[in-house]
């Protein structure tokens, strides 16, 4: 009978995250049900009482009154309100709409009503959303690079004060001789703190503007900022929808800048938080000491025959990938007892691993920051990761499983 392959660490992390998300969703649904259900029931009771009183006072049958209210709901869905509002499909309104489409905010206060508009939205959103996600990733890469540059300058200044760097030190070829700066990367937690402070400050400033212009209270303004910047976009509160504002052009420009910067900042913050969540999952997996993960019982294998060459060891060493923060224990993996036989193939495979590590170190020194070096790149082109998670792993420290 064929034996099932053991569950690796990536699959274990994926299943653990899926279980945690399911539990998180269940807990959130429970809390919101407890908080909002009584208010919904009370509002429904008040509405039924108001409806019956209106029908009795004005001598209108309930079916006719409900038919009128359905027509009013259809008018609201089409963008018609009792109070005077701005046109929905003039150029500024349409520009606001396409901005909410490509950024996936999707307030829902404006929707295409024609068949041609709906078909065009499908094609337009397909390329627009893809391009915007790419822009968010490029923004993430540049904001992380900027923070890394600033934090590295502060790190060098701290080293100068402590006497570990000469006063006339400059970045350049001599950088390879300074052990404190070779391969240095900013901590993911420091970046998380900086992005969090910036997001809070941006939300507070935007909320102050919405409170003054839209007339909302400050809590509603903060709620709108989070819903909008995180691209949730419920649509219960939407800015810049009145027919006229004082300093309308300036307000529309400020509204665009705040939404644009807020979405980019929160997207970057979410990706940094995802790295921290991954660290927590790795810590949980190590605490569980799951036997289905090969890395979990690696230490027990070393204790059994620390320096022995077992069948298949050459193949396993050949598939080792050297990532950004990977550590290779040459003392335990590379040494062999003198009484054990070593074949030329196994020795060649071990030398290939050492050569890859040396090439990795040379690449780090030449480029000024660690580069991903993977031995089995031909077999797996996505070993270094893709998307925002790969950007974070390449730019930040403390993202490996060993830390």
Secondary structure, DSSP 8 states (H G I E B T S, - for coil): --------HHHHHHHHHHHHHHHHHHHHHHHHHHHHHHHHHHHHHHHHHHHHHHHHHTT--HHHHHHHHHHHHHHHHTT--SS-B--SSSHHHHHHHHHHHHTT----SS---SHHHHHHHHHHHHHHHHHHHHHHHHHHHHHHHHHHHHHHHHHHHHHHHHTSS-TT--SSGGGGG-TTTTT--EEHHHHHHHHHHHHHHHHHHHHHHHHHHH---HHHHHHHHHHHHTT---SSS-SS-BS--TTHHHHHHHHHHHHHHHHHHHHHHHHHHHHHHHHHHHHHHHHHT-TTSTTTTHHHHHHHSTT---TTHHHHHHT--B-SS----HHHHT---TTS---HHHHHHHHHHHHHHHHHHHHHHHHSS---B-TTTTT-TTTT--HHHHHHHHHEES-STT-
